[in-house]
Amino acid sequence: MEESKLFKKIWRFNAIVIMLVGIVGLALSLFAAITIYQDITRDRNVRNIVNIEETQEDKEKWRLGNLISINGSSVIMVPLYSEQNISTASYSKSASSTRNYLFINVETNSKYWLFDKNDYLITSIHQLPNTSNSEQTKETKAILYYVVKSDTNNNNSLTSSDLKTVAISKPSGQEYLELLKDIDFVNGYKTVGKDSVIIVFQRDNIPYSATINLDSLTISNEEPLPSMEPK
């Protein structure tokens, strides 16, 4: 009799343990399923991607960004962003991209856009000479722009993977000029003295360097860099 009671207690204990393990396993499976579902369906925020396919789902919304001061100038810049919600069966993402800049002269109250249309993607801008934290008093002499003007890799979108145009303007946004076209990417630039900038870039998988004059907004000394390939 005692053995029978002991057996029943052990059996009940094992049943409770099995039930608890089953509940914990079910809870973990449910949690994993919810996590995977949220990861698949959550919004993905990306920058500088412009879908150029004309569909109802990808309609653009427009908004102005924060003011950008130009050192030593009475002009300020205001970026124009496009917002696109792009959805597929498995996910959705929100794409925010810089498409234009509004220039405002705070002394004369004159206002004008950098471009007369909003068809391009501006991947970045740089005030020249470079203004690091220790050089905040340095006056801006020109603004450098990296612009994507067309879908060169034919993926129905404008991104930093497309060929770029390197352009420049006065701090006021006027006298906009395109200096370099069909650029794979820009490695960087370095201010030389007060009036010049050395820029290193790649075109057709060949690295180049060139000199930008900040007074005349011209480019010179464009030449390929020495090859590193074994001879």
PyMOL commands that set and color helices and strands:
alter all, ss='L'
color gray80, all
select helices_A, chain A and resi 2-41+56-58+133-135
alter helices_A, ss='H'
color red, helices_A
select strands_A, chain A and resi 43-47+50-51+60-64+68-69+75-87+92-105+111-113+121-128+142-148+157-158+164-169+177-183+185-192+196-203+206-213+218-224
alter strands_A, ss='S'
color yellow, strands_A
deselect
rebuild
show_as cartoon
